[in-house]
Amino acid sequence: MWFIIGLLVGALFLGFMWLQKRSNFKLTWYEWLLGIAGLALLLFTVQNYLGSYVEIEPKAATMFLLVTGLPSLILLALTWQLAARRIKKA
């Protein structure tokens, strides 16, 4: 499973870099930082959710979704909004 997730993350990164070159836009350093932190937290959430669920701890699994999954989605949405607003302004 982690091999496939690694391939997907790599493909997303390459696609994003290709999109940046084609559209000729750049992200600022803090947008990169927020995006990487959000992605790392999302991967951490998936790993802990699946691990807790396999160990037959559904309450812990749902708490992982709430405690780490929600902030990861907020960070990723914040990154997207910052980049979109900066690009629209220019």
N, C-alpha and C positions, 0 to 999 in steps of 0.2 A: 504494500500500500504506500509506504513512504517513498519508494522509487517512483511511483506514478505521480505522487504529489510533488516530488522534486522535479520531474520532467515538466509538469504543468507550471510550476513556479518559474522554471527556466524559460519555458516557452512564452509565458506572460512577460517576463523581463525583456526577452529579445524582441517581442512584438511591441512592447512599449518603447524600447530604444529605436526601433524602426519607425514607429509613429512620430517620435520626436524629431528624427532626421527629416522625415517626409514633410511634416507640418511646420518645421522650422520654429519650434518653441522650446524653451528651456524651463526647467523647474529650479526654484531657489533651493538653497541648502536646507532650510527648515522644512520645506515641502518633502524633500527626500527623506529627512530624518523622521518626520511624522509618518510617512508612508511605510518606511522600513520597520518602524516600531509597531505600527498597526498590523503589518503582515506577519511579523514575528509573533505578536500576541495572538493573532488569529491561528497560526500554526500551533502554538502552544495550547490554545483552547481545544483545537481538534484532537491533538494527541491526548490531552488529559480527559476529554469527554469520552473518547473511545476506550481509553484505558479503564476509566471508572465504570463504564457500561459493561465492559467485558468481565470485570471483577464483580458484577452484579451489585453495583452501588448506584442505582438510578438517581437517588436524591443528590449524591455528590456530583454526578454527571450533569444534572440540570443546574446545580450551583456553579459549576465551572462555566457553563454557558452564560449564566447571568453575570458572574463576577469578572471573568476575563473576556468573554465573547462580546459583550455589549461595549466595553471600552475599546476593543479592537475595531469594531464597526464604526464607532464614533471617530476614532483617529483616521480611519480610511476615508470616511465621509468628509471630515474636515480637510484632509489633504486634497481631495477632489474639488471641494468648494473653493479652497484658496487658489488652486491652479486655474479653475474655470473663471473665477472672477477677475484674476489678474490678466488672463488672456482676453477676456471680453473687454476689459478696460483699455487694452492696448490697440 
